[in-house]
């Protein structure tokens, strides 16, 4: 596989990819047509914040599997476009969490004690001790806006220094805030009004852009604001004015709406505003960690294993993955068989879980079942974009679970329908991880899902199986295995054949010429696309 790296990352990440046998190409500072040309044959793209990964990039990279962001923020990546193209987007949020939290704490102390200002004046020969009366953090209220990983780490550190914690985050529970000894409030203004120190830890989204402006700064009042998250969350002009006129005591910013910060920024002219050039993750340990984490996620994507920090793909806990891994392929296979046997337009899909598997997190398994259904329809599909494709095409998808299973320890069933008719295919695992198809359209079977298969519906009359064997033999198609099931003696029956090669069209037509044959469907599994589907059926 080819990995294109367009922003500098630590060598440890590059070496991890090379050690795994992949080609790593670095092309720093490429943009526009140069970027589109570089990514054309890439299987993975690794970036930081300097590369704009837009829809044109995905259009230009048909073989792209994953975009790995060596860091937290993904503002520069069009995740919707990635999903449309079936490309995983994953970040590395853990590696620089500690570094970002520590920088936030350092900036809070620096603002409270005017450390940079005093340093500069002393270096210039001034002993300005009486000009700087600091503020202690002990006994103050810390307001935290955004209580994700970094916000929680800041709470641990500053909460241990005698602060009261007030949190605003509409996406966390009160129980989670309680675990950190923090009070969760429902409104941003409530957090601002009570805080003496305010730290920001939200991503830059349409709803967070400019969320702290003139009105919010007035509500906050005489305190200190620290933002090491994303530029654009705080209105910089309003902040400069508020600190200048004393409405806000001071601020410390590591991120800015436009970077590098312009020389004429109003922030630079206010003595009580401390600025650093986006240093939050700039520690040796953090850079190595995010580089290695990103490389590991690229390798997981190449191996078709769960990408733990995927932002647009079903994910699963690393410890739970071994328990569901065999069912991922089973669900996909059941979906492929269901779509090919059904042979009609699909408008509804159900993936059902019975027995032990129902206790697991099966989001990834369901996505694989959808992939299996859509793949024979010749859609460009994978587990990333399968749920999105279903929604886009108006296909109703349901998932059901039951801890009860009469005949099998675990059973996965994929049902497809067109609003009038439905068809179900059920699979299970034998002897550990050996997949078996055990029901097709209600018929009990025992079929090994592999390669080429033939599903024949016929009347239960003497000589039918012999006829099918003879016709296949006449067309040089060898039968590797078969299973016959019937509803009632003399009624309809269903026979599944495992074959060594594809069924020629003439053979299918010869079978349908016999009035004992109701219909035949050929099924192709395991990538044998030369005979993806043969739409021959008798009504």
NORLINTA-V753333 format. One record per backbone hydrogen bond with DSSP energy under -1.0 kcal/mol. CO is the residue of the C=O (numbers start at 1). NH is the residue of the N-H. If there is no record, write none. Layout:
# NORLINTA-V753333
CO,NH / CO,NH
This chain:
# NORLINTA-V753333
1,23 / 2,43 / 2,44 / 3,25 / 4,46 / 5,27 / 6,29 / 10,13 / 10,14 / 11,15 / 12,16 / 13,17 / 14,18 / 15,19 / 16,20 / 17,22 / 18,21 / 23,3 / 25,5 / 31,34 / 32,36 / 33,37 / 34,38 / 35,39 / 39,42 / 43,65 / 43,66 / 44,4 / 45,68 / 46,6 / 47,70 / 52,54 / 53,78 / 54,58 / 55,59 / 56,60 / 61,64 / 65,88 / 66,45 / 67,90 / 68,47 / 69,71 / 71,92 / 74,77 / 76,53 / 77,79 / 78,82 / 79,83 / 80,84 / 81,85 / 82,87 / 83,86 / 88,67 / 89,311 / 90,69 / 94,97 / 96,100 / 97,101 / 98,102 / 99,103 / 100,104 / 101,105 / 102,106 / 103,107 / 104,108 / 105,109 / 106,110 / 107,111 / 108,112 / 109,113 / 110,115 / 112,135 / 114,118 / 115,119 / 116,120 / 117,121 / 118,122 / 119,123 / 120,124 / 121,126 / 122,125 / 126,128 / 128,131 / 129,132 / 137,140 / 140,164 / 141,196 / 141,197 / 142,166 / 143,199 / 144,168 / 145,201 / 148,152 / 149,153 / 150,154 / 151,155 / 152,156 / 153,157 / 154,158 / 155,159 / 158,161 / 162,139 / 164,142 / 165,183 / 166,144 / 167,185 / 168,146 / 169,172 / 173,177 / 174,178 / 175,179 / 177,180 / 177,182 / 178,181 / 183,167 / 187,191 / 188,192 / 189,193 / 191,195 / 196,224 / 197,143 / 198,226 / 199,145 / 205,208 / 205,209 / 208,211 / 212,235 / 213,217 / 214,218 / 215,219 / 216,220 / 217,221 / 221,223 / 223,249 / 223,250 / 224,198 / 225,252 / 226,200 / 227,254 / 232,210 / 233,212 / 235,239 / 236,240 / 237,241 / 238,242 / 239,243 / 240,244 / 241,245 / 242,247 / 242,248 / 250,225 / 251,274 / 252,227 / 253,276 / 254,278 / 262,265 / 265,268 / 267,270 / 270,273 / 272,251 / 274,253 / 276,278 / 279,282 / 281,283 / 283,287 / 284,288 / 285,289 / 286,290 / 287,291 / 288,292 / 289,293 / 290,294 / 291,295 / 292,296 / 293,297 / 294,298 / 295,299 / 296,300 / 297,301 / 298,302 / 299,303 / 300,305 / 301,304 / 307,310 / 309,91 / 317,321 / 320,323 / 320,324 / 321,325 / 324,327 / 325,328 / 326,330 / 327,331 / 328,332 / 329,333 / 330,334 / 331,335 / 332,336 / 333,337 / 334,338 / 335,339 / 336,340 / 337,341 / 338,342 / 339,343 / 347,396 / 348,417 / 349,398 / 350,415 / 351,400 / 352,413 / 353,402 / 354,411 / 355,358 / 356,359 / 357,360 / 362,366 / 363,367 / 364,368 / 365,369 / 366,370 / 367,371 / 368,372 / 369,373 / 370,374 / 371,375 / 374,377 / 374,379 / 375,378 / 379,381 / 382,386 / 385,389 / 386,390 / 387,391 / 388,392 / 389,393 / 390,395 / 391,394 / 396,349 / 398,351 / 400,353 / 402,355 / 409,356 / 411,354 / 412,427 / 413,352 / 414,425 / 415,350 / 416,423 / 417,347 / 417,348 / 421,418 / 423,416 / 424,441 / 425,414 / 426,438 / 426,439 / 427,412 / 428,436 / 430,434 / 431,433 / 434,430 / 436,428 / 437,447 / 438,445 / 439,426 / 440,443 / 443,440 / 447,437 / 451,525 / 452,499 / 453,523 / 454,497 / 455,521 / 456,495 / 457,518 / 457,519 / 458,493 / 459,461 / 461,464 / 463,467 / 464,468 / 465,469 / 466,470 / 467,471 / 468,472 / 469,473 / 470,474 / 471,475 / 472,477 / 473,476 / 478,500 / 481,498 / 483,496 / 485,494 / 488,491 / 491,460 / 492,487 / 493,458 / 494,485 / 495,456 / 496,483 / 497,454 / 498,480 / 498,481 / 504,508 / 505,509 / 506,510 / 507,511 / 508,512 / 509,513 / 511,514 / 514,517 / 516,459 / 519,457 / 521,455 / 523,453 / 525,528 / 527,529 / 529,532 / 534,536
